[in-house]
Amino acid sequence: LAQESDPGLMLRVFVSGGGCSGFQYGFTFDNTANDDDFRLPTATPVVVDAMSMQYLQGATVHYRDDAAGAAFVIENPNATSTCGCGSSFSA
């Protein structure tokens, strides 16, 4: 967010169908929150849509930057299984 020129940007975290385990995580920048979005009380503005929130309730999102590369990592207690890449899950 610091590299973008829009101070109103938020990180949108969402779940969509697909991936090798049934659902996949997605991340995008957004400057508009919808009426049914959940705004999370975090240092970085994060929003989650209502449908995704049912799969992300209790999850934590981390930004990891190490020798393997930079990526968001989700630890999701609702996931019954995950794929090897960590970007898809089943619930």
C-alpha positions as a Python dict, from the first residue, in 0.01 Angstrom:
ca = {
    (1, 'L'): (0, 0, 0),
    (2, 'A'): (288, 237, 75),
    (3, 'Q'): (402, 218, -288),
    (4, 'E'): (62, 314, -430),
    (5, 'S'): (-33, 678, -479),
    (6, 'D'): (-385, 636, -336),
    (7, 'P'): (-398, 681, 44),
    (8, 'G'): (-754, 543, 51),
    (9, 'L'): (-657, 195, -69),
    (10, 'M'): (-748, -109, 138),
    (11, 'L'): (-640, -469, 109),
    (12, 'R'): (-936, -682, 2),
    (13, 'V'): (-912, -1048, 104),
    (14, 'F'): (-1162, -1285, -56),
    (15, 'V'): (-1247, -1649, -119),
    (16, 'S'): (-1361, -1776, -458),
    (17, 'G'): (-1438, -2116, -605),
    (18, 'G'): (-1149, -2290, -774),
    (19, 'G'): (-799, -2403, -700),
    (20, 'C'): (-697, -2763, -654),
    (21, 'S'): (-884, -2798, -321),
    (22, 'G'): (-1219, -2633, -402),
    (23, 'F'): (-1172, -2275, -281),
    (24, 'Q'): (-892, -2029, -333),
    (25, 'Y'): (-778, -1715, -156),
    (26, 'G'): (-752, -1387, -339),
    (27, 'F'): (-601, -1049, -261),
    (28, 'T'): (-648, -718, -434),
    (29, 'F'): (-631, -348, -359),
    (30, 'D'): (-962, -166, -345),
    (31, 'N'): (-1056, 193, -270),
    (32, 'T'): (-1426, 124, -213),
    (33, 'A'): (-1588, -74, 66),
    (34, 'N'): (-1935, -216, 3),
    (35, 'D'): (-2221, -202, 255),
    (36, 'D'): (-2186, -573, 337),
    (37, 'D'): (-1806, -566, 376),
    (38, 'F'): (-1641, -635, 707),
    (39, 'R'): (-1374, -379, 793),
    (40, 'L'): (-1113, -545, 1007),
    (41, 'P'): (-950, -351, 1292),
    (42, 'T'): (-592, -378, 1169),
    (43, 'A'): (-303, -135, 1118),
    (44, 'T'): (-338, -187, 742),
    (45, 'P'): (-696, -132, 621),
    (46, 'V'): (-843, -475, 534),
    (47, 'V'): (-1191, -552, 403),
    (48, 'V'): (-1364, -887, 352),
    (49, 'D'): (-1696, -941, 175),
    (50, 'A'): (-1976, -1118, 362),
    (51, 'M'): (-1959, -1442, 160),
    (52, 'S'): (-1584, -1475, 213),
    (53, 'M'): (-1609, -1394, 582),
    (54, 'Q'): (-1793, -1720, 651),
    (55, 'Y'): (-1481, -1907, 532),
    (56, 'L'): (-1229, -1668, 691),
    (57, 'Q'): (-1382, -1632, 1039),
    (58, 'G'): (-1097, -1676, 1288),
    (59, 'A'): (-827, -1679, 1017),
    (60, 'T'): (-508, -1476, 1034),
    (61, 'V'): (-337, -1311, 738),
    (62, 'H'): (38, -1263, 742),
    (63, 'Y'): (269, -1098, 492),
    (64, 'R'): (584, -1303, 458),
    (65, 'D'): (895, -1183, 277),
    (66, 'D'): (1179, -1434, 287),
    (67, 'A'): (1418, -1626, 63),
    (68, 'A'): (1124, -1808, -99),
    (69, 'G'): (967, -1475, -200),
    (70, 'A'): (704, -1234, -77),
    (71, 'A'): (347, -1350, -28),
    (72, 'F'): (39, -1327, 188),
    (73, 'V'): (-14, -1638, 399),
    (74, 'I'): (-349, -1730, 553),
    (75, 'E'): (-376, -1953, 859),
    (76, 'N'): (-737, -2067, 843),
    (77, 'P'): (-890, -2281, 1121),
    (78, 'N'): (-1191, -2349, 894),
    (79, 'A'): (-983, -2525, 627),
    (80, 'T'): (-1016, -2902, 649),
    (81, 'S'): (-738, -2948, 394),
    (82, 'T'): (-506, -2728, 190),
    (83, 'C'): (-304, -2775, -125),
    (84, 'G'): (73, -2779, -133),
    (85, 'C'): (98, -2421, -257),
    (86, 'G'): (-119, -2291, 29),
    (87, 'S'): (-343, -2081, -194),
    (88, 'S'): (-641, -2316, -204),
    (89, 'F'): (-834, -2509, 58),
    (90, 'S'): (-1146, -2710, 129),
    (91, 'A'): (-1387, -2639, 412),
}
